[in-house]
Amino acid sequence: SLLLKLPAHMQPQMLTSLVCESLEDSAARTTTAIGVPQELKQRLTSTAFSRGLTRLIRHECCEMNQRVPDDIDNSVAESLKDINVYAVDKLATYLHYRHKRISGSETTRDVFVDIKAEEKLKNIYIEKNAT
């Protein structure tokens, strides 16, 4: 977009870079990784899924005239191992800004993905009734 062409200090901050969504503590306490979550984890970490993602990445790199990283196969497989899948009784989230909860932002969801960049972990939470 045109705004991204401005120098970084002049670009407006996007709301999504300021406000974060988190899992309610009550939902985090009722997680299980057995059953559907276990099956989904197995599929996400399967060789077939990893190879499929690698093919998509190679295709996109080719379309964009970019070099495919040499270690793409291992990189994708290792990244997929960092995904955890959990089922929760009631999946509820809330929004927060600067670690302060935003009043009235609570909502229920069927799926929530929590990415912890510093730990390279990706947690997928699924409401049990949605499975």
C-alpha positions as CSV (number, residue, x, y, z in Angstrom):
1,S,0.0,0.0,0.0
2,L,1.0,3.6,-0.4
3,L,1.4,4.1,3.4
4,L,4.2,1.4,3.4
5,K,6.3,3.6,1.1
6,L,6.6,6.3,3.7
7,P,9.7,6.2,6.0
8,A,9.1,3.9,8.9
9,H,8.9,6.7,11.5
10,M,6.1,8.3,9.5
11,Q,4.0,5.2,8.9
12,P,0.9,4.9,11.0
13,Q,0.8,2.0,13.4
14,M,-1.6,-0.7,12.5
15,L,-4.1,-1.8,15.1
16,T,-3.1,-5.4,14.7
17,S,0.5,-4.5,15.7
18,L,-0.8,-2.8,18.9
19,V,-3.6,-5.0,20.1
20,C,-3.1,-8.7,20.9
21,E,-5.5,-11.6,21.5
22,S,-5.0,-14.1,24.3
23,L,-6.6,-17.3,25.5
24,E,-8.6,-16.9,28.7
25,D,-7.0,-18.6,31.7
26,S,-10.0,-20.8,32.3
27,A,-9.7,-22.2,28.7
28,A,-5.9,-22.8,29.1
29,R,-6.6,-24.9,32.2
30,T,-8.9,-27.3,30.4
31,T,-6.7,-28.4,27.5
32,T,-6.2,-31.9,26.2
33,A,-4.0,-33.2,23.4
34,I,-5.8,-36.6,23.0
35,G,-8.2,-37.6,20.3
36,V,-8.9,-35.1,17.5
37,P,-5.9,-32.8,18.5
38,Q,-3.6,-35.8,18.4
39,E,-4.8,-36.8,15.0
40,L,-4.4,-33.3,13.7
41,K,-0.9,-33.0,15.1
42,Q,0.0,-36.3,13.3
43,R,-1.3,-35.0,10.0
44,L,0.5,-31.6,10.4
45,T,3.8,-33.3,11.1
46,S,3.5,-36.0,8.5
47,T,6.0,-36.3,5.7
48,A,3.2,-35.9,3.1
49,F,2.0,-32.6,4.5
50,S,5.6,-31.3,4.9
51,R,6.4,-32.2,1.3
52,G,3.2,-30.5,0.1
53,L,4.1,-27.3,1.9
54,T,7.6,-27.4,0.5
55,R,6.1,-27.8,-3.0
56,L,3.9,-24.7,-2.5
57,I,6.9,-22.7,-1.2
58,R,9.0,-23.8,-4.2
59,H,6.2,-22.8,-6.6
60,E,5.8,-19.4,-4.9
61,C,9.5,-18.7,-5.0
62,C,9.6,-19.6,-8.7
63,E,6.6,-17.3,-9.4
64,M,8.4,-14.4,-7.5
65,N,11.7,-15.2,-9.2
66,Q,13.3,-15.8,-5.8
67,R,15.9,-18.4,-4.9
68,V,14.6,-21.4,-2.9
69,P,16.5,-21.8,0.3
70,D,18.8,-24.9,0.3
71,D,17.5,-26.2,3.6
72,I,13.8,-25.7,2.8
73,D,12.8,-29.3,3.3
74,N,14.3,-29.5,6.8
75,S,13.2,-26.0,7.7
76,V,9.6,-26.8,6.9
77,A,9.7,-30.2,8.7
78,E,11.3,-28.6,11.8
79,S,8.8,-25.7,11.9
80,L,5.9,-28.1,11.7
81,K,7.2,-30.0,14.8
82,D,6.8,-26.8,16.8
83,I,3.0,-26.9,16.4
84,N,0.9,-28.1,19.3
85,V,-2.8,-28.9,19.0
86,Y,-5.2,-28.8,22.0
87,A,-8.9,-29.2,22.6
88,V,-10.5,-27.1,25.2
89,D,-13.9,-27.3,26.9
90,K,-14.8,-23.6,26.2
91,L,-12.6,-21.6,23.9
92,A,-12.7,-18.0,25.0
93,T,-10.3,-15.2,24.2
94,Y,-9.8,-11.5,25.0
95,L,-7.9,-8.6,23.6
96,H,-5.2,-6.6,25.4
97,Y,-3.2,-3.5,24.8
98,R,0.2,-3.1,26.6
99,H,-0.7,-6.1,28.8
100,K,-3.9,-4.5,29.9
101,R,-7.1,-6.3,29.2
102,I,-9.6,-4.4,27.0
103,S,-13.0,-4.4,28.7
104,G,-15.8,-6.0,26.7
105,S,-13.4,-7.7,24.2
106,E,-14.1,-11.3,25.4
107,T,-15.4,-13.6,22.8
108,T,-15.8,-17.4,22.2
109,R,-14.3,-19.1,19.2
110,D,-14.1,-22.5,17.5
111,V,-10.3,-22.2,16.8
112,F,-7.6,-20.0,18.1
113,V,-3.9,-19.9,17.0
114,D,-1.4,-18.6,19.6
115,I,2.0,-18.0,18.1
116,K,4.9,-17.5,20.5
117,A,7.6,-16.1,18.2
118,E,10.3,-15.9,20.9
119,E,9.8,-19.7,21.6
120,K,9.0,-20.6,18.0
121,L,5.9,-22.4,19.3
122,K,2.5,-22.4,17.6
123,N,-0.4,-23.6,19.7
124,I,-3.7,-24.4,18.0
125,Y,-6.7,-24.5,20.3
126,I,-9.9,-26.1,19.2
127,E,-13.2,-26.0,21.0
128,K,-14.2,-29.6,21.9
129,N,-17.7,-29.2,20.7
130,A,-16.4,-27.9,17.3
131,T,-14.5,-31.1,16.7
